[in-house]
């Protein structure tokens, strides 16, 4: 199965969302003392995933 540009952006979006959820979950459940940092990075991953999703069909 060959991936075109939109397929690559779709997979990148999915991977970024999963990593963002993982980082936020780590901040909530594992590292509560510095959880705000993990949460901020997780939200940043969501923002990058949003940009990747917006680029699908335009590149």
N, C-alpha and C positions, 0 to 999 in steps of 0.2 A: 504494500500500500504506500503510494507516494503522497507525501504531504506538500500541499501548496502553501503559499504565504498565509492564507486565512486559517488553514489547519494548524500551522505552527503557532499563530497568535492565539487560537482557541485553546490549545494545550498549555501554552504559557499562562494564559488567564486562569485556567483551572488549577495549575500547580501553584500560582501565586496566591489564590484564594485559600487553598489547603494549608499552605505555609502560614498565611496570615491568621487563620483560625487556630492553628497549632501554637503560634506565638502568643496569641491572646489567652488561650487556655493555659499555657505555661505560666503566664503572668498572674492568672486568677488562682490556679490550684497549686502550683509548685513553688513559685518564687513570689510570695505575697509581699515581702518587704521591698522589692524593687519591681513590682508588677506594673507600675505605671510606664516604665521603660519598655517592657515587653509589649504592653498595650499600644504604645505609640508606634513602635516598629510594625506591629500587626496592622494598624490602621494605614501605615505607609504602604505596606504590601497590598492592601485593598485598593489604595489609590492608583498604584502602578497597574494592578489588574484591570481597573476601570479604564485606564488609558489604553491598554492592550485590546480590551474589548471594543473600545470606540474606534480603534484603527482597523478592525476587521472590515473588509470590503472596500477600504480606501487606499490600501497599499498596493 
